[in-house]
Amino acid sequence: MSDLGLSDLQRWFQAVVTHPDGISVGAESEEAIAIAPLSRNELESMVTRSEKLSAQERLSIYAQAYFARLIECLGESFPVLKQTLGEELFNGFAFGYLQQYPSRSYTLARLADKFAQFLHETRPSNDEATADGEDLHPSWPDFLIDLANLEWNIADVFDGPGIEKITTLNAEQLLDVTPEQWGAIRLQTAPCLRLMKTQFPVNGYFTAIRLADNDTKVDPPSPEDSYVALSRREYIVRRHELSRPQYELLVALQDGRTIAEAIEHAALAGGMSDDDLIKNLPSWFGAWTRHQFFVSFEVT
Amino acid sequence: MTTPRLGHADLGLGVGLRSPHYDYILEHWPAVDWFEVISENYMDSQGRPRYILDQIAERYPLVMHGVSLSIGSSDPLDREYLNGLKALAKDIKPAWISDHICWTGIAARNTHDLLPVPFTEQTLRHVVERVRIVQDVLERPFVLENPSSYVQFQGSTMNEWEFVTRLAEDADCGLLLDVNNVYVSSFNHDMDPETFIRSLPHERIVQFHLAGHSNYRTHIIDTHDNHVIDPVWDLYRIAHELTGGVSTMLEWDANIPAFPVVHNEVLKAKQFVGDHLLRAETGDAPGDLDVQQGAQSVPHPLHFVSADVE
């Protein structure tokens, strides 16, 4: 077996050291056997032993490091989710995720991209949770998925495009718009503006966890449709709670609708009368321009 | 006749730029000779890491150090990655760009580990060809580092220092001699670290790495989580004599202490250069037999930048 070509050797090595059940099972896996038909006792035909360690023990160093390193990295990507689940349970999810979605990127910054999707794909149905007699709130998986989405978006906004080097729209510029033009303008939202709708108030929970000391237990919240805007100023991610009409209005504006169209959409989808919504606009836009949600506008 | 360091500058004593030290550096602008930056942490960044790097690049010499080139892999070279490296280099103008003699994955996967290559003629031809391509693309000095390793392959037909030497000479590239990695790999593979260092083409060595590690008695893990031990400083002294002195940099990647502690660690190198060739006492460095107990640590690289959020 020592005469394997470089490509075969690397495929064999990767199959063995990344196998979830360890070196022995990995060496006898279908993928590894197809390249090198070895039993777990024949690893020294591929890898030398040292004075103190067998080939299997030496290979195990890579196998242990593979999952440990990436699970640690995922834990750093989702600190609040990890604290919520506890280390053992979080690591179990991470272990499953790495098997389902092994990294294919040169950067660890992309490692967590599909983690929330993985949680969604593997979530137990409410029926299963009940049938197993588990003490699971029916919506517990949705809470975890919401939380994972929030943390992933925070990380993505943190290192993605921002507005620090460009001029953003201020309230005075909007005041220059004539009343006749007002409804017809379209706002260009900041590239770092991320609008999220969640089934649980995970943004408030995120805050509570960060403010709590280590000994304080923070109970997960009850389900409640919630809305949050993520943005970035001075290279720090900022979180802003939104009401439903605010969220709907911002989503419509981000989609490129005119202000008039966005108001109509927000009133309808947000359950607020046009008049009430219009009354709130000055204070909303005042806050949003201070938060630098918009970079420019055009009159159509 | 090759000139020392391949003609590159001796930048002095540098430190690896790590995110826990960002605020300290911006506040104090410490008197560090130069910084080495992890390329992958900045090449795609459009946020705070890149903003900070740009400020540091205005004040300090920089070297780019990568962990994802996978020069030894049988997979095709990642052109997107190479282009990203080149773009970052265009902006921050590093003295050189380095990566490791290793592979990180195959079949489009990335283990994010520095996996060992078999030391064969086939591997040598393969890596030499790829180094030439990388040099052509980057159009900047390119330097390869000896990684720590925990296995060697039965199929190897030469030892590591012969492979490293032939690779550097055939591909005409520089070497980043990680003195700690020599110690770690030599311990793990029952080799003599001094022979390793004495056998290398010293004029091609343009940079040294120093770091701490974790000794488990049966093997050593390259954890970058502690002070440099005295036997590694001894090897450094030998390497310094053989090369005439090259840019030296300290890596500290886990349990990262305050910046002055890291900086002071690399400044200890001054005790081993110039006329002071006797073994120096480094004080707080753990000895060779300071073995670890319990759960095994994870070897580097783990270079992840967490988000700043209010």
Interface residues (C-beta under 8 A of the other chain):
Chain A: M1 S2 D3 L4 G5 L6 S7 L9 Q10 R11 F13 Q14 V17 T18 E44 S45 M46 V47 T48 S50 E51 K52 L53 A55 E57 R58 L59 I61 Y62 Q64 A65 Y66 A68 R69 L70 E72 C73 E76 S77 P79 P102 S103 R104 S105 Y106 T107 L108 A109 L111 I154 A155 V157 F158 D159 G160 P161 G162 E164 R232 Y235 I236 V237 R238 R239
Chain B: E40 M43 D44 S45 Q46 G47 R48 P49 Y51 S68 G72 S73 S74 D78 E80 Y81 W103 G105 I106 A107 A108 R109 N110 T111 H112 D113 L115 V117 P118 T120 Q122 T123 H126 Y150 V151 Q152 F153 Q154 G155 N188 H189 D190 R217 T218 H219 I221 Q296 V298 P299 L302 H303 F304 V305 S306 A307 D308 V309 E310
